[in-house]
Amino acid sequence: MAVLKSKRSESKMEFVEVARKLEAKVLSLCIRSPKRLTFFLTSEVMRLASAVHNEVRSANNTYPRNRHEAQLRRDHLTEGNNALMNLIPKLALLYDCLLENPDCQKWCDGAISEIADLISQEKALIRATKKADADRYRHLPTGDLHFPDDEEPPEE
């Protein structure tokens, strides 16, 4: 049964989808950028956008059963947020370089503003997910490290 559009709420998986859209938009921007910037700038911008997507996907694939696993999930979200924050100055530098080329000025404003909107959306979604996780996983048991039968725990 379909839900009316006015009754829909934000999906808990939205942070993964926005990260995917962000990576796609950054890829499109990097492909359209002059090839001379590839080695110096666009490869780094693309690496950071991919890191955001990979980290939030890793966080989403972590199903905490104890506090240690919940912390691993939080660490992935933190790494994704760090990559997102590192993407901003690199994207600004790319934008400055693109403005020097008159051919790029026509299309880069719209592309950069779309990416900036996705970045601010993703930042808010990661923050909200971390807050929801803190509430949800507060009562998990402390994680005992489990070692396979053939492995001895390290001596202290």
N, C-alpha and C positions, 0 to 999 in steps of 0.2 A: 504494500500500500504506500502510495506516494505521500510525502509531507508537503503541505502548502509552503510556498516560498517564504511567506511572512512568518511561518512558525519554525523555520529552520534555524539551527544554531551552528556555531563554529565546530567543525570536526576536530577531534583530538589528534588526528593525523595531519592537520593542516600545515604544521611546521615542516613536515617532510615534503609536501606538495609545493609549498612556497620556495623551499630550497631547490627543488628540481626546476621550477620555473626560473629562479635566479640563475642557476647554472646554464640553462638554455639561452637566456637573454644575454648573459656574459659571453657565451660561445658565439652567438650571432654578432655581437659587437666586435669581438676579437677577430672573427673571420673577415668582417668588413674593414677593419683597420688596416693601414698600410703595412706591407710585409716587413719593412725595415724596422718596425717596432716589435716584431715577434720575439727576437732573442732578448731584447732589453726589457720589455714591459708586458706585452700581451700574454706571454707564457706564464708569467708570475700572477697576473690577474686571473687567468683561467685556473691555475693551480689552487689559488685561494677559494675561488667559487666552487671548485670540485671538492675541496676539503670541507667546506660548509655542508654540502650535500652529503658527503660520505659520513661525516661525524653525526649529523642528525639522523641519518638512516641507521647507523650503528646504535645510536641511543634508542631508536624506536625498536630495534631488533633485540634489545636487552629486556628480558622479563625478570625483574627482581623477585627473588624468593627470600632474600635476607638483606641486611643492611649493606653488606659489602657489594652485592650486585646492584643495589640501588645507588651506591656511590659511583660504581662504574658507569651507570647510565648518566648520572649527573656529570661525571667527568667528560663523557662524550658530548653532552650538551654544552659544557663549558668550552671545550675545544672548538666546537662548531661556532660558538659565539665569538671566540678569539679570532678565528679565521675570518669571520664576518667583519669584525672591527678592523682587522688588518687589510681587508679588501677595500675599505673606504678610501684611505689615502692613495693607494695604488690606482684606484679608479679615477680619483681626482687628477692624478698625474697623467694618466692616459687621456682624460678629457682635455687637459691643457695642451697636450701634444696634438690631439685631433683638431683643436681650434686653430692651430697654426696652418692647417691645410684648408684652403677655401672649399674644396670639394667635399670634405668631411663635415664642414659646418652645417650643411643642409640637413643631414640625418642624425648627427651625433647628439644634439640637444634632446630630441625625443627619446632616443635609446638610453641615454644616461638618466633622464628623469624617470623612465620606467624602472630601471635598475635601482635607482635610489628609493623609489616607492617599495619595491620588493625587499630591499635591505631593511627599511624601517619596519615593514610588516614582519619579516623574519625575526628581527631583534625582539619585537614585542611578543611574538609567539614562543620563542625560546624562553623568555623570561616567565611567561605564563605557564609554560610546561614545567619549568623548574619549580615554580611555586606550587603547582598542583601535585607534582611528584613528592614534594616535601610533606604535604598534607597526607597524601595517599600512602606513602611508605613509612610513615612515622612509627607505626606499630609493628614493623617487621622484626623478626628475631635477629640477634647479632649473628653474623655469619661465621660459622666454624669452617675453617679451611679443610677441604676434603682431599686426601691424597689417595691415588690409586693403590690397590693392594700390594703391588710390587715395589712401591716407592716408600721409603721411610721419611717421616717428617724431619726437617733439618734440626740438628741439635742446637740448643741455645747456649 
